[in-house]
């Protein structure tokens, strides 16, 4: 199995795990929720972006949707003086964008290492 095929398999597996684990309703502390969201937003898209260097941004954005929904349900949305709706919109787009950028950074690293 070559690297791109392994990355696509990891992407599907990651999506399945995200849906099962995050919607499963496990109760954790706020700090544990933040750590779970951070790992799912940064580490996972980076690895998938590295393995599937052609679609790093796309896969990163897709992998960021479920943790963003989880964060909206578990973390406070009133920050920076925004309303609940405004804070939720900012949180959702910021988390998805962070995940996409993490996928792009994995993609850039893969291209840099392949070129060397």
Sine and cosine of phi, psi and omega as CSV:
sin_phi,cos_phi,sin_psi,cos_psi,sin_omega,cos_omega
0.00,0.00,0.81,-0.58,0.00,-1.00
-0.99,0.12,0.15,-0.99,-0.14,-0.99
-0.86,0.50,-0.69,0.72,-0.03,-1.00
-0.91,0.42,-0.66,0.75,0.02,-1.00
-0.91,0.41,-0.63,0.77,0.04,-1.00
-0.91,0.42,-0.61,0.80,0.04,-1.00
-0.91,0.42,-0.66,0.75,0.04,-1.00
-0.91,0.42,-0.63,0.78,0.06,-1.00
-0.90,0.44,-0.66,0.75,0.03,-1.00
-0.91,0.42,-0.60,0.80,0.03,-1.00
-0.88,0.47,-0.73,0.69,0.01,-1.00
-0.91,0.42,-0.68,0.74,0.02,-1.00
-0.90,0.43,-0.65,0.76,0.00,-1.00
-0.90,0.43,-0.67,0.74,0.04,-1.00
-0.88,0.47,-0.66,0.76,0.02,-1.00
-0.91,0.42,-0.69,0.72,0.01,-1.00
-0.91,0.42,-0.67,0.75,0.02,-1.00
-0.86,0.50,-0.73,0.68,-0.02,-1.00
-0.89,0.45,-0.71,0.70,-0.03,-1.00
-0.93,0.36,-0.70,0.72,-0.09,-1.00
-0.97,0.23,-0.66,0.75,-0.10,-1.00
-0.99,0.16,-0.52,0.86,0.02,-1.00
-1.00,0.00,-0.24,0.97,-0.03,-1.00
-0.85,0.52,-0.33,0.94,0.09,-1.00
1.00,0.06,0.38,0.93,0.04,-1.00
-0.93,0.37,0.71,-0.70,0.01,-1.00
-1.00,-0.09,0.83,-0.55,0.03,-1.00
-0.77,-0.64,0.18,-0.98,0.09,-1.00
-0.95,0.31,0.23,-0.97,0.00,-1.00
-0.88,0.48,-0.65,0.76,0.01,-1.00
-0.90,0.44,-0.65,0.76,0.04,-1.00
-0.90,0.43,-0.62,0.78,0.05,-1.00
-0.89,0.46,-0.67,0.74,0.01,-1.00
-0.90,0.43,-0.66,0.75,0.01,-1.00
-0.91,0.42,-0.69,0.72,0.02,-1.00
-0.87,0.49,-0.73,0.69,-0.01,-1.00
-0.90,0.44,-0.66,0.75,-0.01,-1.00
-0.90,0.45,-0.68,0.74,0.02,-1.00
-0.90,0.43,-0.68,0.73,-0.02,-1.00
-0.95,0.33,-0.45,0.89,-0.02,-1.00
-1.00,0.05,-0.46,0.89,-0.11,-0.99
-0.93,-0.37,-0.84,0.55,-0.13,-0.99
-0.93,0.37,-0.75,0.66,-0.07,-1.00
-0.90,0.44,-0.75,0.66,0.05,-1.00
-0.90,0.44,-0.53,0.85,0.04,-1.00
-0.89,0.46,-0.72,0.69,-0.01,-1.00
-0.91,0.42,-0.71,0.70,0.01,-1.00
-0.91,0.41,-0.66,0.75,0.05,-1.00
-0.88,0.47,-0.57,0.82,0.05,-1.00
-0.94,0.35,-0.67,0.74,-0.06,-1.00
-0.96,0.27,-0.59,0.81,0.02,-1.00
-0.90,-0.43,0.98,0.22,-0.16,-0.99
-0.91,0.41,-0.30,0.95,-0.03,-1.00
-0.97,0.25,-0.54,0.84,-0.09,-1.00
-0.85,-0.53,0.62,0.79,-0.06,-1.00
-0.86,0.51,-0.72,0.69,-0.03,-1.00
-0.92,0.40,-0.72,0.69,-0.05,-1.00
-0.89,0.45,-0.76,0.65,0.00,-1.00
-0.91,0.42,-0.60,0.80,0.05,-1.00
-0.89,0.45,-0.68,0.73,0.03,-1.00
-0.90,0.43,-0.66,0.75,0.00,-1.00
-0.91,0.41,-0.67,0.74,0.00,-1.00
-0.93,0.36,-0.31,0.95,0.00,-1.00
-0.99,0.11,-0.22,0.97,-0.08,-1.00
-0.93,0.37,-0.75,0.66,-0.06,-1.00
-0.91,0.41,-0.72,0.69,0.07,-1.00
-0.89,0.46,-0.52,0.86,0.05,-1.00
-0.92,0.40,-0.66,0.76,0.05,-1.00
-0.91,0.41,-0.66,0.75,0.05,-1.00
-0.88,0.48,-0.69,0.72,0.00,-1.00
-0.89,0.45,-0.62,0.78,0.02,-1.00
-0.90,0.44,-0.56,0.83,-0.02,-1.00
-0.99,0.11,-0.37,0.93,-0.11,-0.99
-0.94,-0.33,-0.42,0.91,-0.09,-1.00
-0.96,-0.29,0.43,-0.90,0.03,-1.00
-0.92,0.38,0.66,-0.75,-0.04,-1.00
-0.98,-0.21,-0.14,0.99,0.02,-1.00
-1.00,0.01,0.99,-0.11,0.06,-1.00
-0.65,-0.76,0.38,-0.92,-0.03,-1.00
0.84,0.54,0.45,0.89,0.04,-1.00
0.96,0.30,0.23,0.97,0.01,-1.00
-0.99,0.11,0.38,-0.93,0.10,-0.99
-0.94,0.33,0.14,-0.99,0.01,-1.00
-0.87,0.48,-0.66,0.75,-0.01,-1.00
-0.93,0.36,-0.71,0.70,0.02,-1.00
-0.89,0.47,-0.68,0.73,0.04,-1.00
-0.90,0.44,-0.63,0.78,0.02,-1.00
-0.91,0.42,-0.67,0.74,0.02,-1.00
-0.90,0.44,-0.70,0.71,0.01,-1.00
-0.90,0.44,-0.70,0.71,0.03,-1.00
-0.86,0.50,-0.73,0.69,-0.05,-1.00
-0.87,0.49,-0.78,0.63,-0.04,-1.00
-0.94,0.35,-0.56,0.83,0.03,-1.00
-0.92,0.40,-0.66,0.75,-0.01,-1.00
-0.93,0.36,-0.67,0.74,0.02,-1.00
-0.91,0.41,-0.64,0.77,0.04,-1.00
-0.91,0.42,-0.66,0.75,0.05,-1.00
-0.87,0.49,-0.68,0.73,0.03,-1.00
-0.90,0.43,-0.67,0.74,0.05,-1.00
-0.89,0.45,-0.66,0.75,0.02,-1.00
-0.92,0.40,-0.56,0.83,0.08,-1.00
-0.91,0.42,-0.64,0.77,0.08,-1.00
-0.89,0.45,-0.63,0.78,0.04,-1.00
-0.91,0.41,-0.63,0.78,0.00,-1.00
-0.91,0.41,-0.61,0.79,0.10,-0.99
-0.90,0.43,-0.61,0.79,0.04,-1.00
-0.90,0.44,-0.71,0.71,0.02,-1.00
-0.89,0.45,-0.65,0.76,0.04,-1.00
-0.90,0.44,-0.66,0.75,0.02,-1.00
-0.89,0.46,-0.68,0.73,0.01,-1.00
-0.93,0.38,-0.60,0.80,0.02,-1.00
-0.91,0.41,-0.69,0.72,-0.01,-1.00
-0.94,0.34,-0.55,0.83,0.04,-1.00
-0.95,0.32,-0.53,0.85,-0.01,-1.00
-0.96,0.28,-0.43,0.90,-0.05,-1.00
-0.98,0.20,0.00,0.00,0.00,0.00
